[in-house]
Amino acid sequence: MTTTSDSAAGRTDRSRNPEAPFDKLTVGVCPDQWGVWFPEDEKQIPWRTALGEMAEAGFSVMETGPWGYFPKDAKELRSVMDEHGFQVVAGTGWGILHKEEAWAETERTFRAIAETHAAVGAEYMVHLPPMYRDEKTWQFTDDRELTGEAWKRYVTNANELGRIMKEDYGLTMVLHPHGDSHIETPEEISRVFEATDPELVSFCLDTGHIVYGGGDPVQMIEQYPERIGYVHIKAFDPDITREAHEKDWPFGEAVAKGASVRPPAGLPDMKELVAKLATLDKELYVICEQDLYPCEPGLPLPNAIATRVFLAECGLGVK
């Protein structure tokens, strides 16, 4: 693991707290913190604007988010990231693993993302699970649970995708839990851990989605320390989350009604969480997120600055 130099773009590197026990945690950012869910969408902030604001907010470590939001060409991506003083540490992809007819497209997509990101020095590939409700229409597009052959195929292809990322591109694949997906509840996450190869499949501890799925991320760190290889740090409002499940809202509706909140509001308790991450005593990228799609263009910058400063007070990064 490397971090950006103090001289990158003439800015001080605030990504890592040099004091033990927090000195192995590196804070970063991704487009989700700027309300970006899709490669292109008229409700989203243009990528050049977002990138400039991310730098202004004091970040220097980047997970690139939806494939195609930032430039896909490796040379262009490196150029614009270097210009703004960013180190790219991960790419992100959506891919169906449980349907035989979808595997070829999933593999092609992840190979394309991996080729670009390996070329710019990334270390991780985040696999986002498809949701069983459409992100815009909120209509059901799949079964809620994976059973039978679909479950077996999911496990087989998760291992295979992890192998491809590792052997062909030198990237560690991390599976990401998500509301309205087949990896949401603690039971579903445990099932995945039990069935997949830990040498090929790591885990992105997304603290907000774990809360949304009824779990406790601090408890998960205690229970599965060896499986956690990467972190998305964000908070969810417990009352809105409870209402969302009671009324079976789509995840997008819960977000639109304010479920994803800026810490210290919501759960988990960030001071407790950061302290628990530090006990793992291993290098971890901890990427700031807040589900804000769609949002007013003036919201992300001051919101992200407040988030970064608060997390620094918890030991993650420096002010």
BELRA-V809452 format. One record per pair of residues at least 6 apart in sequence whose ideal C-beta (glycine too) atoms are under 7 Angstrom apart, sorted by the first residue. I is the first residue (numbers start at 1). GAP is how many residues later the second one is. D is the distance in whole Angstrom. If there is no record, write none. Layout:
I|GAP|D ; I|GAP|D
This chain:
1|25|7 ; 1|122|7 ; 1|282|4 ; 2|85|7 ; 3|10|6 ; 3|12|5 ; 3|13|6 ; 3|23|6 ; 3|58|7 ; 3|84|7 ; 4|9|5 ; 4|11|7 ; 4|56|4 ; 4|57|7 ; 4|81|6 ; 4|83|5 ; 5|8|7 ; 6|6|6 ; 6|7|5 ; 8|52|6 ; 8|77|4 ; 9|46|7 ; 9|75|6 ; 9|76|3 ; 11|49|7 ; 11|74|5 ; 13|47|5 ; 14|44|5 ; 14|303|5 ; 14|304|5 ; 15|11|5 ; 15|12|5 ; 15|13|7 ; 15|45|5 ; 15|46|5 ; 15|302|6 ; 16|7|7 ; 16|9|7 ; 16|10|5 ; 16|301|6 ; 17|6|6 ; 17|8|7 ; 17|298|6 ; 17|299|7 ; 17|300|6 ; 17|301|6 ; 21|257|4 ; 22|256|5 ; 22|293|4 ; 22|294|7 ; 24|257|7 ; 24|258|6 ; 24|259|5 ; 24|260|7 ; 25|252|6 ; 25|253|6 ; 25|259|5 ; 25|261|5 ; 25|291|6 ; 26|35|6 ; 26|259|5 ; 26|260|7 ; 27|34|7 ; 27|259|5 ; 27|261|7 ; 27|284|6 ; 27|289|5 ; 27|290|4 ; 28|31|6 ; 28|33|3 ; 28|34|6 ; 28|35|6 ; 28|61|6 ; 28|257|6 ; 28|259|5 ; 28|260|7 ; 29|25|5 ; 29|30|4 ; 29|33|6 ; 29|258|6 ; 29|259|5 ; 29|275|7 ; 30|32|7 ; 30|33|4 ; 30|35|5 ; 30|257|5 ; 30|259|6 ; 31|19|6 ; 31|34|3 ; 31|35|7 ; 31|38|6 ; 32|33|6 ; 32|257|4 ; 32|258|7 ; 32|259|6 ; 33|255|5 ; 33|256|6 ; 33|257|6 ; 33|267|6 ; 33|271|5 ; 34|11|6 ; 34|16|4 ; 34|19|7 ; 34|266|4 ; 35|9|6 ; 35|10|7 ; 35|257|4 ; 35|258|5 ; 35|259|6 ; 35|260|4 ; 35|265|6 ; 36|8|5 ; 36|9|7 ; 36|14|7 ; 36|29|6 ; 36|30|6 ; 36|33|6 ; 36|257|7 ; 37|29|7 ; 37|98|7 ; 37|256|4 ; 38|6|7 ; 38|28|6 ; 39|27|5 ; 39|28|6 ; 39|29|3 ; 39|30|5 ; 40|28|7 ; 43|251|4 ; 45|252|5 ; 45|255|7 ; 47|22|5 ; 47|23|5 ; 51|29|7 ; 51|33|5 ; 52|32|7 ; 53|247|7 ; 53|248|5 ; 55|29|4 ; 55|30|6 ; 56|245|7 ; 57|244|6 ; 57|247|4 ; 57|248|5 ; 57|251|6 ; 58|247|7 ; 58|250|6 ; 59|249|7 ; 60|25|5 ; 60|26|6 ; 60|27|6 ; 61|26|5 ; 61|28|6 ; 61|224|7 ; 62|19|6 ; 62|24|4 ; 62|25|7 ; 62|26|5 ; 62|27|7 ; 63|26|6 ; 63|27|4 ; 63|29|6 ; 63|63|7 ; 63|224|5 ; 64|6|5 ; 64|24|6 ; 64|27|6 ; 64|28|6 ; 65|27|5 ; 66|26|7 ; 67|25|7 ; 67|26|6 ; 67|42|7 ; 67|46|5 ; 70|7|6 ; 71|6|5 ; 71|9|6 ; 72|44|6 ; 74|42|5 ; 74|45|4 ; 74|46|6 ; 77|39|6 ; 77|43|6 ; 78|42|5 ; 81|7|6 ; 81|39|7 ; 88|29|7 ; 88|32|5 ; 88|33|6 ; 88|34|5 ; 89|33|6 ; 89|34|6 ; 89|35|6 ; 89|196|5 ; 90|32|5 ; 90|33|7 ; 90|34|4 ; 90|35|7 ; 90|36|6 ; 90|195|7 ; 91|22|5 ; 91|23|7 ; 91|26|4 ; 91|31|6 ; 91|34|5 ; 92|34|4 ; 92|36|6 ; 93|16|6 ; 93|17|5 ; 93|20|5 ; 93|32|7 ; 93|34|6 ; 93|35|7 ; 94|34|5 ; 94|36|6 ; 95|11|4 ; 95|14|6 ; 95|15|6 ; 95|32|6 ; 96|6|4 ; 96|10|6 ; 96|34|5 ; 97|9|7 ; 97|57|5 ; 97|60|4 ; 97|61|6 ; 97|64|7 ; 98|48|6 ; 98|52|4 ; 98|55|5 ; 98|56|4 ; 100|53|6 ; 103|54|6 ; 107|57|7 ; 110|15|7 ; 110|51|6 ; 110|55|7 ; 113|12|7 ; 114|11|6 ; 114|51|6 ; 114|55|4 ; 114|57|6 ; 115|54|7 ; 117|54|7 ; 118|51|4 ; 118|52|6 ; 118|53|6 ; 122|49|7 ; 123|48|7 ; 123|49|6 ; 124|47|6 ; 124|48|5 ; 124|50|6 ; 124|106|5 ; 125|40|5 ; 125|46|5 ; 125|48|5 ; 126|48|6 ; 126|50|5 ; 126|78|6 ; 127|34|7 ; 127|46|6 ; 127|47|7 ; 127|48|5 ; 127|49|6 ; 128|48|5 ; 128|50|6 ; 129|47|7 ; 129|49|5 ; 129|52|4 ; 129|53|6 ; 129|54|5 ; 130|51|7 ; 131|47|6 ; 131|49|4 ; 131|50|5 ; 131|120|7 ; 132|8|6 ; 132|9|6 ; 132|10|4 ; 132|11|7 ; 132|12|6 ; 132|48|6 ; 132|49|7 ; 133|6|6 ; 133|7|5 ; 133|8|7 ; 133|47|5 ; 133|117|5 ; 134|7|5 ; 135|117|6 ; 138|112|4 ; 138|114|6 ; 138|115|6 ; 145|37|7 ; 146|8|6 ; 146|36|5 ; 155|40|5 ; 155|41|6 ; 158|17|7 ; 158|38|5 ; 158|43|5 ; 159|37|6 ; 159|38|5 ; 159|41|5 ; 159|42|6 ; 161|12|6 ; 162|11|4 ; 162|38|3 ; 162|39|5 ; 163|37|5 ; 165|6|4 ; 165|8|4 ; 166|6|7 ; 166|34|6 ; 172|30|5 ; 172|57|6 ; 173|28|6 ; 173|29|7 ; 174|28|5 ; 174|29|6 ; 174|30|4 ; 174|55|5 ; 174|56|4 ; 175|8|6 ; 175|17|6 ; 175|26|6 ; 175|28|6 ; 175|29|7 ; 176|28|4 ; 176|30|6 ; 177|6|5 ; 177|7|6 ; 177|12|6 ; 177|29|6 ; 177|32|5 ; 177|33|6 ; 177|36|6 ; 178|6|6 ; 178|31|5 ; 179|30|6 ; 179|33|5 ; 179|34|7 ; 179|72|4 ; 180|70|6 ; 180|71|4 ; 182|6|7 ; 183|6|6 ; 183|9|6 ; 184|29|4 ; 185|28|5 ; 185|29|6 ; 185|30|7 ; 186|27|7 ; 186|28|7 ; 186|29|4 ; 193|31|6 ; 193|34|6 ; 198|28|7 ; 198|29|6 ; 202|25|7 ; 202|27|3 ; 202|28|7 ; 203|24|5 ; 203|25|6 ; 203|26|6 ; 204|26|5 ; 204|27|7 ; 204|28|6 ; 205|12|6 ; 205|15|7 ; 205|16|7 ; 205|23|5 ; 205|26|5 ; 206|26|4 ; 207|10|4 ; 207|25|7 ; 207|26|5 ; 207|27|6 ; 207|61|5 ; 207|66|6 ; 208|26|4 ; 208|27|6 ; 208|28|5 ; 208|52|6 ; 208|81|7 ; 210|7|5 ; 210|10|6 ; 211|6|7 ; 211|25|4 ; 211|30|7 ; 211|56|5 ; 211|57|6 ; 212|24|5 ; 212|29|5 ; 217|51|5 ; 217|56|6 ; 218|50|6 ; 218|54|6 ; 218|55|6 ; 218|58|5 ; 221|7|6 ; 221|55|5 ; 221|56|7 ; 221|59|7 ; 225|55|6 ; 228|52|7 ; 230|54|7 ; 230|55|6 ; 231|46|7 ; 231|53|6 ; 231|54|7 ; 231|55|4 ; 231|56|7 ; 232|55|5 ; 232|57|5 ; 233|53|5 ; 233|54|7 ; 233|55|6 ; 233|56|7 ; 233|78|7 ; 234|26|6 ; 234|55|4 ; 234|56|5 ; 235|26|5 ; 235|28|5 ; 235|30|6 ; 235|31|3 ; 235|32|6 ; 235|33|7 ; 236|23|5 ; 236|24|6 ; 236|25|7 ; 236|30|5 ; 236|31|6 ; 237|21|6 ; 237|22|6 ; 237|24|5 ; 237|28|7 ; 237|29|5 ; 238|28|7 ; 238|29|5 ; 240|14|6 ; 240|17|6 ; 240|18|6 ; 240|19|4 ; 241|13|7 ; 241|18|6 ; 244|10|4 ; 244|15|6 ; 255|36|5 ; 255|38|7 ; 260|30|5 ; 260|31|4 ; 260|32|7 ; 262|28|6 ; 262|41|6 ; 262|44|6 ; 262|45|6 ; 263|7|5 ; 263|44|6 ; 263|47|6 ; 264|6|6 ; 264|46|6 ; 270|41|6 ; 270|44|5 ; 271|43|5 ; 274|40|4 ; 274|41|5 ; 274|42|5 ; 275|40|7 ; 277|7|6 ; 277|9|7 ; 278|37|7 ; 286|30|6 ; 288|16|7 ; 288|19|6 ; 288|20|7 ; 290|17|7 ; 292|7|7 ; 292|8|7 ; 308|9|7 ; 309|10|6 ; 311|6|6 ; 312|6|5 ; 312|7|5
